[in-house]
Amino acid sequence: MKNANGEGTIAYVKDRKSYRAAITDSTGKRIFKRFKTKEQAEEWLLTIRADMLRGEYVPASTMTVGAWVLEYIDTYKKNKVRPSTLARYYCTMRQLAPIAAVPLNDLTAMQIQKFYNSLTTSTSDKAKVHKLLSSAIKKAVVLGTMKNVMQAVEPIPEKRREVEIFELEDIAKLLEWVRTSRYYQRYYLFLKLAVYTGARLGELLALRTSRVYKNYIRIDLNAHAVNGKVYVNEPKTANGIRNITISPKLAQELIEYADGGKYVFHNRFGEVWNTNNVERAWRNILDYTELPRKHFHALRHTHATQLLANSVPILEVSKRLGHSKPSITLDLYGHSIPGYDNQIPAKVDNIFSL
């Protein structure tokens, strides 16, 4: 049976006892498919024609999910992200192994959802998998390689990490131990600066001596390590470039510690300290001082919450931390201000003492 021009054809093949449907796709390629019944063949042709009219038809492709995600990273991400971010993409991509061999055109929302349900990693890692896969599929849809199956997939909610903070007496204990330690004393000023500024680990490591001024430091670089190699780059966002006020005394200590080096904290070759070495030393210091193991970032969280607890305006705290807007600061630390709840009853009594 032959239909009107452009609508395809259906023919019964006796030796195979099946119906053969054929149509020329939007690329000019003739495509075929066999069916047990004529009705199935007609339905297939109708679907193909409808997709073509809506501009949603996707030509057949032999590329697999794994091959496309790798191609997507190499083509669209590799030259735009930091080496550490690129390494994280490749690491996340390995978790796609269960669906990596599925042809891109055959991938369904149900397969993706079942794959998500099978993941046993942390919620944060699951969210990274979803983010990478959905962005790769979105690009494939734009390129006309596949349909947008992600519309029917329920995303993995990213669980917010609890903000870790130190008590002030723990900070005092830590700094005093490091100050008097024979081996770890070299980290004293580094940790003190972290506590006093709330700057990130990489920002402190990349601090240049030329960016230390009388009463502030200029944060404009960030250091990070990938496979043992240290890279120094500009911050990810423009808000990361900022001035953080410090006392003239602390500024002088930094200049003296730098001893003419390009970076304030440098090794004997004049290069920045390796992030991995500093994090290892940090864990050892916590163990020696018998303090709970918390991420180095806990010093930043402690700095922020203490400033807010002592009535420093949230706008100033946000600028100091390099956040793009105060709402981010409030969302992160609004519920973690130490001792703030204890002050409320007295404040309420003063306000409503009628």
N, C-alpha and C positions, 0 to 999 in steps of 0.2 A: 504494500500500500504506500503510495507516494503522496505526501502532503504538498500544500502550496509552497512556493519558493521561500526558503529561509525558515520553514517550520519543521524540517526534518522528515525522515522516512521511517517506516516500520515494515519489516519483511519477515515472513515466516520461513524458518530454515528447517526443512523436513528432516535431514539427517541428524540434526541436534534436537529436534522437537522443541524449539524455542523461538521466541520473537527477537529479531535483531533491530534495535533502534539506532538511528544515525542522524547526526546533525553537524553542521559546520559551526564551530564556536567563534567567539569574538576575535580570535587571533588568526582565523582563516584555516584552522586545523580541523579536519574531519574526525569526530569522535564517535565511538560505537559502544553499545552496551546490550547484553542479552538478558531476556526476561522469560519467565515461564508462561506468563499470560500477556495478551495484547493490552489489557487494561493497565498492567504495570508499566509496559513500554510507553503507552500514551501519557501516563502520569509523569514518567521521567522526562519525556520531551516537554511536557507542559511546564515542569519545574525549571528546566534549563532555559526555555524561552522567557519565562517570567523573570528569572535572574538576569538575563541579558538585557531585558527592557529596563529593569531597575538599576542596571549598572553594577550588579552584585555578583555576576558570574566570575568564578575564579578558575582559570585554566588548570588542568591537572599538572601536578608537580611530583617529582620523585624525592624531593628534599625532605629529610626527616626533621623532627622537632629539635633533636640535639645538634644537627648540622646547621640549622637555621639560627639557633640561639648563639652558637659559636660565631657564625658569620655576622650576626647582629652586633655582638660585642666587638669583634675585630674591625668592623666597618663603621659603626656609629658611636662607639664608646671609647675605643682604645686611645685615640688622640685627644680626647676631651677630658679625661679624668686622671687623677693621680695614680702613680704605680700601685699604691696601697689599695685604692678603690678598685683598680683593674684586677689585682690579685684576688680581691674579695668576690668580684663578679665570677671569675673562673672557679673559685671554690664553691660558690653558690650553684653554678651551672652543673657541677658534678652530682648534686642532689637530684637533678632531673633524670638520672639514669633510668628509672622505671618507665618513663615515657619517651626517652631519647630516640628510640628506633621507630616510633610511630610516624608514618608519613604525615607531613604537615597538613595536607588536604583531608586526611582521615581523622584528625584529632577532633574529639568532641568535648563538650562541656562536662558530660558525665565522666569521661576518662580523667579530666583534670580534677574534678571534685573528688573522685575516688583516690587519685594520687595524693591530693592534699590530705585526705583523711588517713592515708597510710603513713604519712611522715611522723617520725618519732623524735625529731629534733625539738629545740626550744621554740617557743612562740615567736621569738624575735627572728630566728633563722627561717621559720616557715614564712614569715612576712616578707623576708628578703627574697625567698624563692618566688612568691606570688608577684612581687614587684618586678623582678627580672623577667619572668615568663610573660606577664601581662604587657610589659613595655615592648618585648620582642614581638608578640603577637599583634599588638597595635600597629607596629611598623609594617609587619607583613600584610595586614589588612589595607593599609594606605597604599602599599605597593601593588595591591591586587593579587597577592599570592594565596590568600586564604580568606575565609569568612571570619567575622568576629565572634568566635565561640565564647569569649570571655564574658559576654553580656549575661549569660546564664550561669556564671560561676560565682559562688559566694566567696568574697575575699576573706583572707585570714586576718582577723583583728590583731593588731600589734599591741601587746600588753605593755603598758608603761612600767618602766623599771622604778623600783622604790629609790628615792633619793637617799643616798648614804651620807651621813654627816658625823663629825666627831664632836664630842663634848670639849669645851675649852680646856678643861684640866688634862684631857688626853693630848691635845695639841701641845700644851706646855710640857708635858712629860716627854713627848716625842722629840720636840726641838731641843730640850735640855740634854737628853740622852745622846742625840746626834752631835751636839756641840762639843761634848766631852769624849766622844768615841775616837779611838785612835785611828781606826780604819775608815769609818763613815763620816768623819768630821767634814770632809770635802763636800758633802751634800747638805751641810747645815744651811748655808746661805741660799741655796737653790730651794730647799723646802720652806725656808722663811719667806722667800719671795712668793712662792706659791700660796702660802697662807695669807700674805699681806695684799696680794693682787687678785687672786681668783683666776689667774691666767691658766690656760690649758698646758698640759705637759709639753706638747710640741712647740707651743708659742714661747715657753720659757727656754727650751733648748736652743731655739733659733734666735734668741735675743742678741743682737749685735751691740758691741760696746758703743758704737756711734749713735745708737738709739737710746742711750741712757742720758737723761738730762737732769738738771738740778732737782726738780721736784716731780718728775714723771718719766715713764718709759714708753717708748713707741713700739707697739706690736704691729709688725707688718710682714712677718714671715712665720712659717710653721715647719717643723721638722718631723719626719716620720720614717720608720724603717720598714723595708720589704726584703725578706730573705737575707737579712743581715746588713743590707746596704742602706745608708741613710740618705734621704732626699730632703732638700730644703726648698719649699715653694711658698708662693703667696697664699694667704688664707682663702678658703673656699668662697667666701662672700665678702662684699665690700665692708660690711659691718664688722668683720673680723679685724680690719685695720683700724686701730684706735690708740688713744693715749690713756694710760692708767697712772693716776697720781700716786706718788710715794713720798716719803719724807726725804729731805736733803741728806740726812744721815744714812739712810738705806741706799740712796743713790751713790754716795761716796764709797760705801762698802762694796757695791757692785763694780765700780771703776777700779778699786784697789784689787779686787779679786780677779778681774779680767787680766790684769798685769800686762796690758798692751796688746792682748790678743784681739782678733777680729770679733770673736764671739765671747760673751761674758763667761759662759761655761764651755770650756774647750779641753780637748785632750792634748797630749804632748806634741801632736802634729798640727795643732791649731784648728782642728775640726770639731764640729759639735759632738757632744756626747751621744752615744748610741741609745736610742729609745729603749731597746730591749735590756741593755745593761742597767739603765736607771730604774726600770720597772722591777728588775730582779733585785736590785739593791733596796728598793722600796718595800718589797715583800719581806726581805731579810730584816729590815729595820723594825717592821711591825712585829715580827716574831721575837726579836730580841727584847723589845719593849713590852712584850706580852699584850699588845693591843690587837683587837679583832682585825682580821684581814679585810681590808676594804680597798676599792680601786683608788688609784692616785687621784682620780676625778673627785673623790670625796672631799679633798681639800678645797676645791673650787665650790662645791656645794656648801661646805661649812662657811666659807667666806661670804657667800651670797646670803645665806640664811641669817648669819650674825649681823650683817649690815641692815637687813630688813627688820630684824628684831630690835635693832637700836635706832629705828626711825629714819634711816637714810632713805630718801625718796626713791620709789621703785624705778623711776625714769633714770636716775643716776646709776642705780645698781645695774640696770639693763645695759646702759652704755658701757659701763665698766666691764661687763661680761662679754660684750660684743654681740648681744642678741639683736635681731632685726627689729623687734618691737617689744614694748614692755609686757604685752599680754603673754609672751612666751615665758618671761621671767616669773610672772604671777602664776601661770599654770604650773610651772616647775616647782616653785618654792612656797606658794601661798599657803599650802597645808603643812609645811615643814618648819615653820619659824619656831625655834626652840623657846619654850616658856611663855609664848604669847597668850595662850589660852588662860594662863594663870593671872595675867594682868587684866583680863576683861572684867571680872566681877567688880574690882575697885573702880575701874573706869565707868562702868554702868552706874554704880552708886553715886559717883560724882556728877554724872550727866543728869540723872533723874532724881537727884535729891531735892524734891519739891517741898 
